[in-house]
């Protein structure tokens, strides 16, 4: 049986590399699947569900991506009954209170502002992974 993945919506190569570094440093055995735009994120999510008979363990969403952005992906994911219980964490450069309010109202489980400094970004991601993949009991 294949391991469930972590789906990451992130258009920045540098920020995605930081996600990969954090996952490696945390010793995560889960594959990291990347989407660059919201529509691609939804296609990958539905593909994962069909090919593995289960959704990813966790979705990390950046809000400001090209095309269909993270906001649209968040809305679409939460409107799909198959993904209602899927842990969805927003990780955005935006500290705008409107974005925060929108994300929680749309069903995000958590909202984090990406630190600019690499070491702090790496630390935050490791904390997110430790919490969601180590402390929380996730749906099967």
N, C-alpha and C positions, 0 to 999 in steps of 0.2 A: 504494500500500500504506500502510495506517495505521501509525502509530508504536505500538509496544508501550507499555503504561501502567505506572504505579507504583500499586499498590493499597495504600491506607492504611486500617487499622482504627483509628479514633480518634473517641471520643465528645466530646471537648472542642473547642469551636469555636476557642478561642484556640490550642490546640496544633496543630490542623489548619491554621490560618492561618499558623503558624510553619513548618509543612512546606511550604506553598505559597510563602512568602517565600524559604525556603532553596532550593527548586527554581528559582525565578525568578532569584535571585542567582547560582546555579550555572549558569544558562543552559541548563537541561535542556529539551529539546524534547518530552519525553514528557508525555502527559496524566496528571494525578493524579486517581485515582478513589477516592472516599471511601466507607467503610462505617462505620456507627456501632455495630453489634453483630456478634458472631461469625457468626451465621446469615446476615446480610446479606453479610458478607465472603465466605462460601462461595458464596452465590448469584452474587455479582458475579464471583468467580473462575471459576466454571464457565461463566458467560455470556461472559466475555472469551475463554475457551478456545474456545467454540463459534462466536462471531461473528468472531473474528479469526484463528482457527486457530492461536493460540499463547497461552501464558499470559503474564501481566504479566512485565516484566523483574525486578521486585523487589516484595516485600511487606513493609510496615512494620506491625507489630502492637503495639497497646497491650494490656496484659493485662486491665485492669479496665474492662470496658465492660458496658453493660446486657444482660440476657438471656444468650444464649450468649456467654461472654466470650472474650478472646483465647486463653486456655488451651485452650478447647474448639475454637476455630478452628485453632490450631496442631496439635493432635492430629488433627483431621479432615483438614487439608491434608496432613500427612505420611503419613496412612494411604491417601491416594489416589495410585495409581501415576502418574497424569498429572502430579503436582506434586512428585515426589520430589526433583528437581533444582532446583526453584524457590528462589532465594535468599530467605530469610525472616529478617528482622531484628526482634527484639523491642526496643521502645522504651517503657519503663514507668517510672512514678514509683516502683515498688517496688524497694527494694534488699534485700529479704528473700532470704537465701540459699536458702530452699526454692523460691522462684519461679525463681531463677537455675538451680538444679539441675534443676527440672522442665523448664524450657524447653530446656536443652541435651539432656537425656535424651529429650525429645519430638522433637528434630530441628531446633531453631533454629540458624541459622548464626552468629548473634551476639546478644548481649544488652547493651543500654545502659540506664543509669538516666538518665531525663530530668532535666536540670538545671532548677532552679526559675527561675533568672534567664533572661530571654528571650534576651539576647545569647549566653549560653553554650549554650542550647538550639539557637539558630540555627547557631552554629558547629559543634556536634555533628552536626546534620543535614547541613550542607554537607560535613563530613568523611565521613559515611556515603555520601552521593551520590558524592563524588569517588572513594571507594574502590570501591564496588560498581558504579558506572556508568562509571568511568574507568580503574581499575587492574585489575579482575578481568575475565577472559574468561568471559562468561556463556554458558550453553547457548542454542542457537538456538531 
